[in-house]
């Protein structure tokens, strides 16, 4: 296990998983420019290092992220990365899967950061919401665009217009989160990440891309578009290794090629 850290974001490698922690507990992990830059750099590392299969994004001190740092906002600071959006994730995603491990509050930009991840594990006491309208703002980091694609649109509309919070249980019932953990979410997220990381790396990248991109495909072209993602996977050495490992009743030795 290896660790690196900056003031705003901590990174830790645990096996094939990169754990990325927003480290502003004194500010409930409110997103500022430095934290956004730290997350963005961590996601570049995720894609660059072949041994890394997926990442977990979490927050220090029992809170995921309380949204934009309003003090920074008043100073004219943006918690966004050009081309990548709020927290370095709202308008872009790395090739490899990212799991949000949510404790405490995921509010405003914090909820939008979570919905930008591929999977979400949340502790039972966590809360989600896009309360921007209560502050005379709007959920511009994906809450108004992506949330209606992830939960029923009328419920997304209600959350946007009232600014009310929902519990982890309600989020689970709506299909917004994958799993509720009774204790802190990180242990459950690590267990989920381990299940993801044991699979073929090329298959993970292609599967994530298709699930994310296919909502834009028409019925007429969806099979051709999928084929462009899938063909390199089926002709890879890993595909042959996976079949051989199954036949030989052993764990596959993935090469990522």
Backbone as CSV, one residue per row, in Angstrom:
resi,resn,N_x,N_y,N_z,CA_x,CA_y,CA_z,C_x,C_y,C_z
1,UNK,0.860,-1.194,0.000,0.000,0.000,0.000,0.892,1.239,0.000
2,UNK,0.629,2.180,-0.905,1.441,3.389,-0.967,0.536,4.601,-0.837
3,UNK,1.094,5.666,-0.296,0.308,6.868,-0.030,1.003,8.093,-0.613
4,UNK,0.205,9.038,-1.070,0.697,10.377,-1.359,-0.362,11.336,-0.839
5,UNK,0.038,12.572,-0.581,-0.976,13.513,-0.132,-0.583,14.943,-0.419
6,UNK,-1.604,15.777,-0.621,-1.459,17.215,-0.657,-2.364,17.739,0.448
7,UNK,-2.403,19.048,0.605,-3.235,19.611,1.664,-4.715,19.305,1.443
8,UNK,-5.167,19.308,0.190,-6.600,19.248,-0.102,-7.103,17.863,-0.484
9,UNK,-6.253,17.028,-1.032,-6.670,15.713,-1.516,-5.613,14.683,-1.139
10,UNK,-6.051,13.562,-0.566,-5.159,12.455,-0.236,-5.384,11.323,-1.234
11,UNK,-4.311,10.652,-1.635,-4.455,9.473,-2.484,-3.706,8.313,-1.858
12,UNK,-4.296,7.132,-1.989,-3.729,5.915,-1.418,-4.012,4.763,-2.368
13,UNK,-3.007,3.956,-2.654,-3.193,2.784,-3.500,-3.339,1.561,-2.608
14,UNK,-4.452,0.862,-2.781,-4.729,-0.354,-2.019,-4.974,-1.466,-3.037
15,UNK,-3.954,-2.279,-3.295,-4.059,-3.291,-4.336,-4.172,-2.643,-5.700
16,UNK,-5.283,-2.916,-6.403,-5.515,-2.330,-7.725,-6.461,-1.138,-7.673
17,UNK,-6.693,-0.617,-6.470,-7.684,0.446,-6.285,-7.013,1.722,-5.792
18,UNK,-7.339,2.840,-6.433,-6.854,4.152,-6.017,-7.923,4.806,-5.152
19,UNK,-7.582,5.102,-3.897,-8.523,5.750,-2.986,-8.192,7.245,-2.936
20,UNK,-9.177,8.052,-3.276,-9.002,9.508,-3.375,-9.896,10.155,-2.321
21,UNK,-9.297,10.903,-1.412,-10.043,11.480,-0.285,-9.992,12.997,-0.326
22,UNK,-11.158,13.623,-0.392,-11.239,15.085,-0.256,-10.913,15.405,1.195
23,UNK,-9.900,16.222,1.417,-9.353,16.393,2.759,-9.514,17.834,3.253
24,UNK,-10.778,18.242,3.387,-11.085,19.563,3.946,-12.152,19.397,5.031
25,UNK,-11.908,18.530,6.013,-12.959,18.236,7.000,-13.419,19.462,7.771
26,UNK,-12.521,20.428,7.972,-12.899,21.636,8.717,-13.935,22.455,7.961
27,UNK,-14.030,22.251,6.637,-15.000,22.956,5.801,-16.045,21.997,5.245
28,UNK,-16.245,20.849,5.918,-17.183,19.818,5.448,-16.873,19.409,4.008
29,UNK,-15.580,19.443,3.676,-15.089,19.053,2.347,-15.717,19.859,1.217
30,UNK,-16.043,21.118,1.502,-16.521,22.012,0.448,-15.445,22.122,-0.628
31,UNK,-15.887,22.124,-1.873,-14.960,22.063,-2.999,-14.388,23.437,-3.320
32,UNK,-13.057,23.499,-3.325,-12.376,24.701,-3.790,-11.502,24.334,-4.981
33,UNK,-10.788,25.310,-5.498,-9.994,25.093,-6.712,-8.913,24.040,-6.489
34,UNK,-8.236,24.101,-5.344,-7.144,23.169,-5.084,-7.652,21.727,-4.979
35,UNK,-8.811,21.532,-4.343,-9.372,20.186,-4.230,-9.790,19.659,-5.597
36,UNK,-10.382,20.528,-6.427,-10.765,20.114,-7.779,-9.533,19.698,-8.581
37,UNK,-8.455,20.455,-8.433,-7.215,20.122,-9.141,-6.649,18.799,-8.644
38,UNK,-6.765,18.553,-7.327,-6.272,17.306,-6.761,-7.047,16.096,-7.267
39,UNK,-8.373,16.214,-7.349,-9.191,15.119,-7.866,-8.868,14.871,-9.333
40,UNK,-8.747,15.947,-10.100,-8.445,15.813,-11.520,-7.109,15.103,-11.733
41,UNK,-6.107,15.469,-10.954,-4.792,14.827,-11.067,-4.875,13.354,-10.683
42,UNK,-5.673,13.036,-9.667,-5.831,11.645,-9.247,-6.489,10.815,-10.343
43,UNK,-7.459,11.384,-11.041,-8.119,10.657,-12.122,-7.177,10.444,-13.301
44,UNK,-6.297,11.395,-13.556,-5.264,11.189,-14.577,-4.357,10.025,-14.184
45,UNK,-4.009,9.952,-12.914,-3.189,8.851,-12.424,-3.917,7.524,-12.585
46,UNK,-5.207,7.512,-12.278,-6.003,6.288,-12.422,-5.889,5.732,-13.833
47,UNK,-6.055,6.589,-14.825,-6.002,6.133,-16.210,-4.586,5.812,-16.667
48,UNK,-3.590,6.479,-16.088,-2.213,6.328,-16.573,-1.534,5.066,-16.062
49,UNK,-1.901,4.600,-14.867,-1.198,3.470,-14.267,-1.947,2.169,-14.547
50,UNK,-1.274,1.276,-15.268,-1.919,0.044,-15.722,-2.392,-0.839,-14.576
51,UNK,-1.711,-0.808,-13.449,-2.081,-1.673,-12.328,-3.359,-1.223,-11.631
52,UNK,-3.769,0.016,-11.851,-4.980,0.528,-11.218,-6.192,0.160,-12.058
53,UNK,-7.202,-0.441,-11.432,-8.391,-0.887,-12.149,-9.588,0.023,-11.908
54,UNK,-9.654,0.641,-10.728,-10.760,1.546,-10.444,-10.352,2.465,-9.290
55,UNK,-11.196,3.450,-9.011,-10.924,4.410,-7.939,-12.131,4.507,-7.017
56,UNK,-11.862,4.907,-5.787,-12.898,5.269,-4.821,-12.704,6.745,-4.487
57,UNK,-13.766,7.524,-4.574,-13.738,8.927,-4.183,-14.532,9.074,-2.900
58,UNK,-13.914,9.631,-1.859,-14.582,9.776,-0.570,-14.166,11.091,0.075
59,UNK,-14.680,11.344,1.278,-14.355,12.566,1.987,-13.859,12.285,3.391
60,UNK,-12.982,13.117,3.893,-12.439,12.953,5.242,-13.418,13.498,6.290
61,UNK,-13.315,12.957,7.495,-14.037,13.525,8.622,-15.524,13.250,8.667
62,UNK,-15.988,12.218,7.957,-17.393,11.841,8.063,-18.349,12.588,7.167
63,UNK,-17.832,13.377,6.223,-18.672,14.068,5.248,-18.093,13.838,3.861
64,UNK,-18.958,13.599,2.883,-18.479,13.426,1.506,-18.070,14.775,0.931
65,UNK,-19.030,15.636,0.677,-18.751,16.976,0.153,-20.007,17.814,0.321
66,UNK,-19.846,18.993,0.925,-20.992,19.856,1.190,-21.271,20.836,0.058
67,UNK,-20.556,20.679,-1.059,-20.794,21.543,-2.212,-19.660,22.508,-2.455
68,UNK,-19.978,23.567,-3.146,-18.981,24.578,-3.477,-18.560,25.354,-2.233
69,UNK,-17.278,25.665,-2.159,-16.777,26.504,-1.073,-17.250,27.937,-1.340
70,UNK,-18.258,28.380,-0.587,-18.857,29.691,-0.840,-17.895,30.831,-0.524
71,UNK,-16.992,30.599,0.405,-15.988,31.639,0.687,-15.078,31.821,-0.519
72,UNK,-14.692,30.703,-1.124,-13.895,30.794,-2.345,-14.672,31.435,-3.478
73,UNK,-15.962,31.099,-3.571,-16.828,31.683,-4.594,-16.869,33.205,-4.461
74,UNK,-16.988,33.680,-3.217,-17.032,35.129,-2.991,-15.708,35.800,-3.312
75,UNK,-14.616,35.020,-3.268,-13.296,35.552,-3.655,-13.086,35.491,-5.159
76,UNK,-14.058,34.944,-5.878,-13.928,34.820,-7.325,-13.243,33.552,-7.778
77,UNK,-13.111,32.581,-6.867,-12.428,31.329,-7.183,-13.423,30.310,-7.733
78,UNK,-13.020,29.568,-8.746,-13.886,28.532,-9.321,-13.405,27.151,-8.909
79,UNK,-14.315,26.296,-8.377,-13.927,24.939,-8.002,-14.059,23.964,-9.167
80,UNK,-13.835,24.458,-10.377,-13.981,23.653,-11.586,-12.679,23.608,-12.361
81,UNK,-12.542,22.565,-13.170,-11.398,22.398,-14.048,-11.890,22.565,-15.480
82,UNK,-11.251,23.411,-16.285,-11.713,23.593,-17.666,-11.811,22.257,-18.411
83,UNK,-12.974,22.015,-19.012,-13.203,20.786,-19.748,-13.601,19.605,-18.884
84,UNK,-13.467,19.737,-17.567,-13.793,18.632,-16.667,-14.883,18.993,-15.667
85,UNK,-15.086,20.265,-15.427,-16.193,20.693,-14.603,-15.918,20.682,-13.106
86,UNK,-17.007,20.782,-12.338,-16.947,20.880,-10.878,-16.195,19.685,-10.295
87,UNK,-15.261,19.975,-9.415,-14.500,18.911,-8.770,-13.687,18.067,-9.726
88,UNK,-13.513,18.537,-10.962,-12.741,17.791,-11.945,-13.443,16.577,-12.499
89,UNK,-14.784,16.446,-12.249,-15.500,15.232,-12.666,-16.860,15.470,-13.312
90,UNK,-17.484,16.604,-13.110,-18.897,16.722,-13.497,-19.120,16.734,-15.004
91,UNK,-18.105,17.149,-15.787,-18.271,17.211,-17.236,-17.394,16.207,-17.972
92,UNK,-16.782,15.301,-17.253,-15.790,14.385,-17.819,-15.694,13.171,-16.908
93,UNK,-15.240,12.073,-17.437,-15.011,10.906,-16.590,-13.770,10.176,-17.076
94,UNK,-12.970,9.607,-16.182,-11.844,8.793,-16.631,-12.343,7.525,-17.304
95,UNK,-11.446,6.838,-17.992,-11.833,5.600,-18.687,-12.227,4.509,-17.699
96,UNK,-11.578,4.491,-16.529,-11.790,3.417,-15.566,-12.890,3.791,-14.570
97,UNK,-13.519,2.800,-13.943,-14.650,3.077,-13.052,-14.258,3.857,-11.786
98,UNK,-15.182,4.675,-11.330,-15.013,5.451,-10.099,-16.215,5.182,-9.197
99,UNK,-15.939,4.825,-7.946,-16.972,4.551,-6.947,-16.981,5.682,-5.927
100,UNK,-18.128,6.273,-5.681,-18.259,7.265,-4.617,-18.565,6.553,-3.307
101,UNK,-17.809,6.859,-2.263,-18.076,6.353,-0.914,-18.555,7.536,-0.082
102,UNK,-19.856,7.575,0.203,-20.498,8.761,0.779,-20.838,8.537,2.246
103,UNK,-20.339,9.431,3.094,-20.753,9.525,4.491,-21.273,10.935,4.729
104,UNK,-22.146,11.085,5.704,-22.616,12.423,6.040,-23.376,13.053,4.893
105,UNK,-22.954,14.238,4.504,-23.682,15.011,3.508,-23.009,14.972,2.142
106,UNK,-23.838,14.755,1.100,-23.447,14.957,-0.293,-24.468,15.949,-0.843
107,UNK,-24.143,17.211,-0.744,-25.109,18.264,-1.036,-24.614,19.175,-2.148
108,UNK,-25.576,19.712,-2.918,-25.256,20.650,-3.992,-24.179,20.025,-4.883
109,UNK,-23.044,20.712,-5.052,-21.976,20.148,-5.852,-21.504,18.807,-5.345
110,UNK,-21.671,18.546,-4.055,-21.287,17.253,-3.507,-22.161,16.127,-4.034
111,UNK,-23.472,16.375,-4.142,-24.347,15.368,-4.748,-24.027,15.230,-6.229
112,UNK,-23.727,16.348,-6.880,-23.398,16.306,-8.301,-22.079,15.574,-8.539
113,UNK,-21.161,15.692,-7.596,-19.913,14.936,-7.682,-20.191,13.444,-7.562
114,UNK,-21.076,13.072,-6.634,-21.435,11.664,-6.472,-22.124,11.120,-7.719
115,UNK,-23.060,11.889,-8.292,-23.781,11.381,-9.457,-22.896,11.313,-10.687
116,UNK,-21.730,11.960,-10.640,-20.770,11.868,-11.737,-19.930,10.605,-11.651
117,UNK,-19.955,9.929,-10.498,-19.245,8.662,-10.353,-20.081,7.532,-10.961
118,UNK,-19.457,6.391,-11.152,-20.131,5.271,-11.813,-20.964,4.427,-10.864
119,UNK,-20.534,4.308,-9.621,-21.230,3.556,-8.594,-21.199,4.382,-7.311
120,UNK,-22.189,4.181,-6.433,-22.233,4.928,-5.176,-22.550,3.980,-4.035
121,UNK,-21.713,4.019,-3.006,-21.980,3.342,-1.737,-22.143,4.437,-0.690
122,UNK,-23.173,4.348,0.136,-23.426,5.407,1.118,-23.746,4.797,2.472
123,UNK,-23.283,5.444,3.527,-23.622,5.001,4.876,-25.085,5.320,5.163
124,UNK,-25.664,4.590,6.107,-27.099,4.678,6.368,-27.535,6.077,6.784
125,UNK,-26.653,6.823,7.430,-27.025,8.152,7.936,-26.754,9.272,6.941
126,UNK,-26.275,8.959,5.763,-25.924,10.014,4.809,-27.171,10.667,4.222
127,UNK,-26.973,11.875,3.720,-28.061,12.669,3.133,-27.593,13.230,1.790
128,UNK,-28.543,13.332,0.856,-28.274,13.862,-0.476,-29.233,15.006,-0.778
129,UNK,-28.781,15.968,-1.579,-29.681,17.043,-1.967,-29.015,18.043,-2.879
130,UNK,-29.857,18.745,-3.653,-29.382,19.872,-4.471,-30.153,21.125,-4.020
131,UNK,-29.695,21.734,-2.902,-30.432,22.849,-2.308,-30.070,24.218,-2.878
132,UNK,-29.470,24.259,-4.076,-29.013,25.538,-4.624,-30.114,26.587,-4.704
133,UNK,-31.335,26.159,-5.038,-32.423,27.131,-5.178,-32.687,27.880,-3.876
134,UNK,-32.388,27.254,-2.742,-32.567,27.914,-1.447,-31.596,29.085,-1.274
135,UNK,-30.513,29.065,-2.059,-29.511,30.135,-1.986,-29.594,31.067,-3.190
136,UNK,-30.659,30.933,-3.978,-30.802,31.762,-5.159,-29.921,31.316,-6.299
137,UNK,-29.446,30.069,-6.250,-28.586,29.522,-7.290,-29.291,28.356,-7.965
138,UNK,-28.619,27.696,-8.879,-29.166,26.514,-9.554,-28.077,25.447,-9.605
139,UNK,-28.491,24.199,-9.636,-27.552,23.073,-9.600,-26.916,22.893,-10.972
140,UNK,-25.897,23.697,-11.238,-25.333,23.805,-12.590,-24.241,22.793,-12.890
141,UNK,-23.889,21.947,-11.912,-22.810,20.980,-12.127,-23.346,19.583,-12.443
142,UNK,-24.529,19.535,-13.025,-25.084,18.261,-13.465,-26.372,17.862,-12.783
143,UNK,-26.716,18.514,-11.686,-27.925,18.131,-10.965,-29.187,18.282,-11.793
144,UNK,-29.233,19.303,-12.636,-30.429,19.548,-13.438,-30.402,18.792,-14.759
145,UNK,-29.225,18.329,-15.149,-29.073,17.655,-16.448,-28.986,16.145,-16.284
146,UNK,-28.101,15.705,-15.394,-27.827,14.271,-15.272,-28.737,13.560,-14.270
147,UNK,-29.190,14.281,-13.232,-30.024,13.615,-12.230,-31.317,13.058,-12.821
148,UNK,-32.011,13.779,-13.747,-33.229,13.206,-14.333,-32.980,11.955,-15.178
149,UNK,-31.721,11.688,-15.525,-31.380,10.467,-16.259,-31.080,9.308,-15.305
150,UNK,-30.909,9.627,-14.024,-30.521,8.600,-13.064,-31.643,8.233,-12.092
151,UNK,-32.609,9.123,-11.924,-33.782,8.851,-11.088,-35.013,9.339,-11.857
152,UNK,-36.227,8.978,-11.418,-37.412,9.458,-12.143,-37.418,10.981,-12.283
153,UNK,-37.697,11.483,-13.487,-37.615,12.931,-13.724,-38.469,13.777,-12.790
154,UNK,-39.647,13.306,-12.396,-40.478,14.117,-11.497,-39.846,14.227,-10.111
155,UNK,-39.145,13.184,-9.686,-38.462,13.270,-8.399,-37.263,14.207,-8.509
156,UNK,-36.562,14.143,-9.623,-35.457,15.078,-9.852,-35.971,16.516,-9.858
157,UNK,-37.122,16.720,-10.483,-37.725,18.055,-10.503,-38.064,18.511,-9.083
158,UNK,-38.625,17.623,-8.290,-38.963,17.968,-6.909,-37.721,18.362,-6.111
159,UNK,-36.651,17.589,-6.247,-35.423,17.913,-5.516,-34.852,19.259,-5.965
160,UNK,-34.936,19.535,-7.266,-34.413,20.799,-7.790,-35.237,22.000,-7.321
161,UNK,-36.553,21.834,-7.278,-37.424,22.972,-6.966,-37.600,23.205,-5.473
162,UNK,-37.531,22.152,-4.670,-37.673,22.329,-3.222,-36.332,22.508,-2.531
163,UNK,-35.291,21.915,-3.090,-33.993,21.915,-2.422,-33.927,20.973,-1.239
164,UNK,-34.959,20.149,-1.060,-35.003,19.251,0.101,-33.973,18.130,-0.013
165,UNK,-33.578,17.601,1.140,-32.643,16.487,1.193,-33.415,15.160,1.138
166,UNK,-32.723,14.099,0.736,-33.269,12.750,0.847,-32.275,11.886,1.618
167,UNK,-32.792,10.859,2.254,-31.952,9.946,3.026,-31.287,8.934,2.095
168,UNK,-30.300,8.218,2.648,-29.663,7.147,1.886,-30.683,6.085,1.495
169,UNK,-31.619,5.784,2.392,-32.636,4.776,2.086,-33.487,5.208,0.899
170,UNK,-33.904,6.471,0.886,-34.696,6.975,-0.237,-33.864,6.967,-1.515
171,UNK,-32.598,7.359,-1.418,-31.718,7.353,-2.587,-31.566,5.937,-3.145
172,UNK,-31.496,4.969,-2.249,-31.392,3.565,-2.675,-32.683,3.111,-3.365
173,UNK,-33.808,3.483,-2.788,-35.101,3.101,-3.376,-35.277,3.707,-4.770
174,UNK,-34.714,4.879,-4.983,-34.809,5.551,-6.282,-33.795,5.017,-7.288
175,UNK,-32.886,4.145,-6.835,-31.849,3.625,-7.718,-30.681,4.572,-7.904
176,UNK,-30.595,5.592,-7.044,-29.490,6.553,-7.171,-28.194,5.993,-6.611
177,UNK,-28.283,5.188,-5.558,-27.089,4.579,-4.984,-27.185,3.060,-5.097
178,UNK,-26.023,2.414,-5.078,-25.959,0.962,-5.261,-26.114,0.187,-3.969
179,UNK,-25.647,0.777,-2.877,-25.541,-0.006,-1.648,-25.545,0.926,-0.442
180,UNK,-26.186,0.507,0.639,-26.137,1.218,1.921,-25.261,0.419,2.872
181,UNK,-24.319,1.088,3.504,-23.472,0.434,4.504,-23.917,0.868,5.894
182,UNK,-23.936,-0.068,6.817,-24.340,0.271,8.180,-23.285,1.118,8.884
183,UNK,-22.026,0.827,8.632,-20.932,1.625,9.189,-20.426,2.611,8.150
184,UNK,-19.227,3.169,8.344,-18.627,4.063,7.350,-18.581,3.405,5.971
185,UNK,-18.772,4.199,4.955,-18.958,3.656,3.609,-17.692,3.100,2.979
186,UNK,-16.521,3.518,3.453,-15.286,3.168,2.747,-15.044,1.666,2.718
187,UNK,-15.319,0.980,3.833,-15.086,-0.465,3.854,-15.963,-1.169,2.823
188,UNK,-17.230,-0.773,2.739,-18.128,-1.377,1.755,-17.715,-1.005,0.335
189,UNK,-17.247,0.228,0.153,-16.782,0.644,-1.178,-15.544,-0.140,-1.589
190,UNK,-14.661,-0.412,-0.628,-13.470,-1.216,-0.939,-13.860,-2.626,-1.356
191,UNK,-14.848,-3.206,-0.683,-15.306,-4.548,-1.040,-15.896,-4.558,-2.450
192,UNK,-16.677,-3.524,-2.783,-17.233,-3.418,-4.127,-16.124,-3.208,-5.149
193,UNK,-15.158,-2.352,-4.814,-14.038,-2.089,-5.724,-13.237,-3.354,-5.988
194,UNK,-13.073,-4.190,-4.972,-12.334,-5.441,-5.150,-13.050,-6.352,-6.136
195,UNK,-14.374,-6.381,-6.089,-15.144,-7.195,-7.031,-15.003,-6.668,-8.458
196,UNK,-14.927,-5.340,-8.583,-14.722,-4.735,-9.903,-13.300,-5.019,-10.397
197,UNK,-12.313,-4.810,-9.517,-10.905,-4.846,-9.911,-10.416,-6.227,-10.310
198,UNK,-11.138,-7.264,-9.925,-10.683,-8.608,-10.284,-11.049,-8.971,-11.720
199,UNK,-11.796,-8.112,-12.400,-12.226,-8.385,-13.765,-11.257,-7.815,-14.796
200,UNK,-11.460,-8.198,-16.046,-10.547,-7.785,-17.114,-10.528,-6.284,-17.305
201,UNK,-9.359,-5.656,-17.283,-9.288,-4.193,-17.371,-9.843,-3.620,-18.663
202,UNK,-9.605,-4.278,-19.793,-10.157,-3.779,-21.054,-11.676,-3.906,-21.070
203,UNK,-12.171,-4.993,-20.485,-13.615,-5.188,-20.401,-14.264,-4.120,-19.529
204,UNK,-13.600,-3.747,-18.436,-14.138,-2.710,-17.560,-14.244,-1.375,-18.291
205,UNK,-13.176,-1.023,-19.016,-13.155,0.261,-19.724,-14.244,0.304,-20.792
206,UNK,-14.357,-0.770,-21.586,-15.359,-0.794,-22.652,-16.776,-0.805,-22.079
207,UNK,-16.990,-1.591,-21.029,-18.328,-1.684,-20.444,-18.774,-0.345,-19.865
208,UNK,-17.873,0.326,-19.150,-18.209,1.645,-18.612,-18.564,2.608,-19.741
209,UNK,-17.754,2.614,-20.786,-17.969,3.563,-21.880,-19.317,3.328,-22.555
210,UNK,-19.676,2.062,-22.780,-20.937,1.768,-23.456,-22.122,2.156,-22.584
211,UNK,-22.082,1.795,-21.303,-23.194,2.144,-20.412,-23.366,3.664,-20.348
212,UNK,-22.274,4.395,-20.310,-22.348,5.856,-20.198,-22.770,6.521,-21.507
213,UNK,-22.280,6.001,-22.643,-22.483,6.692,-23.915,-23.744,6.266,-24.665
214,UNK,-24.259,5.075,-24.377,-25.292,4.500,-25.238,-26.636,5.222,-25.166
215,UNK,-26.854,6.045,-24.142,-28.137,6.766,-24.090,-28.278,7.742,-25.258
216,UNK,-27.156,8.076,-25.887,-27.189,9.001,-27.021,-27.368,8.274,-28.356
217,UNK,-27.309,6.946,-28.350,-27.354,6.184,-29.595,-28.787,5.910,-30.020
218,UNK,-29.023,5.931,-31.316,-30.336,5.565,-31.834,-30.408,4.047,-31.997
219,UNK,-31.619,3.542,-32.101,-31.782,2.099,-32.292,-31.143,1.640,-33.595
220,UNK,-31.110,2.530,-34.578,-30.558,2.160,-35.886,-29.039,1.978,-35.848
221,UNK,-28.374,2.739,-34.970,-26.906,2.675,-35.007,-26.271,2.090,-33.748
222,UNK,-27.091,1.645,-32.777,-26.500,1.261,-31.494,-25.606,0.027,-31.593
223,UNK,-25.939,-0.917,-32.473,-25.110,-2.117,-32.550,-23.765,-1.820,-33.203
224,UNK,-23.777,-0.976,-34.224,-22.516,-0.595,-34.871,-21.637,0.215,-33.916
225,UNK,-22.260,1.111,-33.167,-21.488,1.921,-32.220,-20.911,1.044,-31.108
226,UNK,-21.721,0.098,-30.607,-21.202,-0.798,-29.587,-20.034,-1.627,-30.121
227,UNK,-20.127,-2.059,-31.356,-19.082,-2.902,-31.939,-17.719,-2.209,-31.918
228,UNK,-17.724,-0.897,-32.108,-16.458,-0.167,-32.106,-15.780,-0.231,-30.735
229,UNK,-16.568,-0.277,-29.666,-16.024,-0.378,-28.313,-15.620,-1.829,-27.995
230,UNK,-16.441,-2.775,-28.466,-16.307,-4.171,-28.071,-15.237,-4.928,-28.854
231,UNK,-15.077,-4.616,-30.140,-14.178,-5.404,-30.997,-12.768,-5.552,-30.425
232,UNK,-12.139,-4.474,-29.928,-10.786,-4.645,-29.378,-10.745,-5.534,-28.139
233,UNK,-11.849,-5.596,-27.401,-11.900,-6.443,-26.217,-11.904,-7.920,-26.618
234,UNK,-12.736,-8.249,-27.599,-12.881,-9.649,-28.000,-11.649,-10.200,-28.725
235,UNK,-10.844,-9.301,-29.281,-9.626,-9.746,-29.974,-8.377,-9.584,-29.113
236,UNK,-8.545,-9.278,-27.849,-7.404,-9.026,-26.969,-6.817,-10.315,-26.402
237,UNK,-5.583,-10.210,-25.924,-4.957,-11.329,-25.217,-5.720,-11.643,-23.938
238,UNK,-6.259,-10.610,-23.292,-7.017,-10.835,-22.066,-8.252,-11.693,-22.302
239,UNK,-8.899,-11.543,-23.449,-10.075,-12.357,-23.744,-9.689,-13.830,-23.818
240,UNK,-8.562,-14.111,-24.459,-8.087,-15.499,-24.534,-7.678,-16.003,-23.152
241,UNK,-7.039,-15.133,-22.381,-6.621,-15.511,-21.028,-7.832,-15.798,-20.154
242,UNK,-8.879,-14.999,-20.279,-10.082,-15.228,-19.491,-10.712,-16.571,-19.788
243,UNK,-10.769,-16.915,-21.072,-11.336,-18.204,-21.459,-10.465,-19.355,-20.968
244,UNK,-9.147,-19.181,-21.095,-8.227,-20.237,-20.654,-8.299,-20.432,-19.148
245,UNK,-8.359,-19.322,-18.412,-8.426,-19.411,-16.955,-9.698,-20.109,-16.510
246,UNK,-10.805,-19.826,-17.189,-12.062,-20.508,-16.863,-11.943,-22.009,-17.110
247,UNK,-11.376,-22.374,-18.259,-11.239,-23.791,-18.604,-10.314,-24.525,-17.633
248,UNK,-9.279,-23.797,-17.167,-8.280,-24.404,-16.283,-8.608,-24.217,-14.806
249,UNK,-9.743,-23.596,-14.523,-10.220,-23.385,-13.156,-9.191,-22.671,-12.290
250,UNK,-8.695,-21.550,-12.814,-7.728,-20.719,-12.089,-8.093,-19.250,-12.271
251,UNK,-7.455,-18.394,-11.489,-7.671,-16.956,-11.646,-6.933,-16.462,-12.881
252,UNK,-7.550,-15.569,-13.655,-6.858,-15.050,-14.835,-5.720,-14.108,-14.458
253,UNK,-4.735,-14.058,-15.296,-3.606,-13.138,-15.149,-3.751,-12.056,-16.211
254,UNK,-4.440,-10.986,-15.857,-4.738,-9.925,-16.823,-3.492,-9.130,-17.181
255,UNK,-3.396,-8.778,-18.470,-2.286,-7.947,-18.947,-2.759,-6.579,-19.432
256,UNK,-4.060,-6.426,-19.579,-4.575,-5.169,-20.070,-4.290,-4.952,-21.552
257,UNK,-4.175,-6.052,-22.295,-3.913,-5.937,-23.734,-4.388,-7.204,-24.445
